[in-house]
Amino acid sequence: MQRTERLFALAEYLRGRRTGVTAEALAERFGVTIRTIYRDLDALRAAAMPVAAERGRGGGYALDRSYSLPPVNFTAREAALLVALGRFAIDTRLLPFTDTLQSALDKVRSALSTSAQRDLLARLSELSFSGVPGLPSNKDVRAAVERAWFEQQPLRIVYVDGNYIQTTREIRIQSILMDRHETRLDAIDLNRGERRHFRLDRIAQAEVMRIAPR
C-alpha cells in the first residue's frame, strides 16, 4: 500500500471508529511499524485533521467527535456487494435485526446515481444464494433484543424451553451468537445470577427494562 493510499485508509478507519485505537493496533492493521504510524498521524494533523490522543481505558488515537467528512459515495460495484451480502443475511436470517439492515441497504441504494442503480440491479440479478435459513423468530422480540443489545439495557423475556415449559426471565445480553441454523443470546440471568444461552426462536415475548432489577 502506497503512503497516500494508506493515509486515506487511516483517516477513513479513524472516522469510522470515533473511539480510541492504539498506535500498536493501527500498525498491525496497516502492516507498518509503530514509528511509521506516528509519522502518518503527524501527516494527518498537518492536513488539518483533528487527530487527538485519548488517555485511560479504551483510549488511543481518535478523531474529534465534531469532525465530519462529506457523504460517502459508493460505486455500483461497492454497493452491489454490500446489498448482496445484506440480502443474503436477510434471506437466510443470518442476522436477527432484519428491519434495521433493510433500512441501511435502502440508504446504500439511495446514495447511487440513476445509472449506478441500474448497474446495481443488473449485478444483483446475476447472484444467487443457497444455504440453511435460521429458525424464524417473533418480529417484536427481535426489535426488543436489538434495542436492549445496542442500548445495553436489561431485557425481560418469556422463554419456552425444550420441554415447552414457559418461564419469565430478566436478563442482560453479553453477546449474540449466530450459526447456520439458530441465533442464541449469551446472557446473564439477573435473578439467578448465572450465565446461560437463550435461543432467539424460543423467546415468545420480550420487553426492554430501563432499570436493572436489584
Buried (B, 14 or more C-beta within 10 A) or exposed (E): EEEEEBBEBBBEBBBEEEEBBBBEEBBEEBEBEEEBBBEBBEBBEEEEBEBBEEEEEEEBBBBEEEBEEEEEEBEBEBBBBBBBBBBBBBEBBBBBBBEBBBEEBEEBBEBBEEEBBEBBEEBBEEEEEEEEEBEEBBEEBBBBBBBBBEEEBBBBBBBBEEEEEEEEBBBBBEEBEBEEEBBBBBBBBBEEEEEEEBBBBBBBBBBBBEEEEE
